[in-house]
Amino acid sequence: MGQKTVRFSDLSGQLIMREDSLARIVIQEHPDLGDGPVEIEALADEALGLEKDTLRVAVLDLYLPGEDLPRRVTMDADAFGAMVTEKPVGEMLAAARPVKRAGRPRLARAAG
């Protein structure tokens, strides 16, 4: 007796007939998402369709006085750009100070 695994798209419920048409989608952030990233399966064409509806956004962490944790906001990239009035947004971002990643300090290599 044999078994056959049948897969369905988590997006549309359509049957996924071939392994080469299976796409894995990891949802990193969503207003209804609970504890962390989740993954779903869909048809590759459905996954590619998601790209057509993408938005240009800016994701910002706001570190406000008196608050221990940052507030994460997502906004339209053009709306963010409109707030930058001193120079073009691309120029401002290119000149901005890179964020230093938290972690263990690197040990200096001994010259030798």
Secondary structure, DSSP 8 states (H G I E B T S, - for coil): ------EE-TTT--EE--GGGEEEEEE---TT--SS-EEEEEEHHHHHHHHHT---EEEEEE--TT-SS-EEEEEEHHHHHHH--SS-HHHHHHHS------S---------
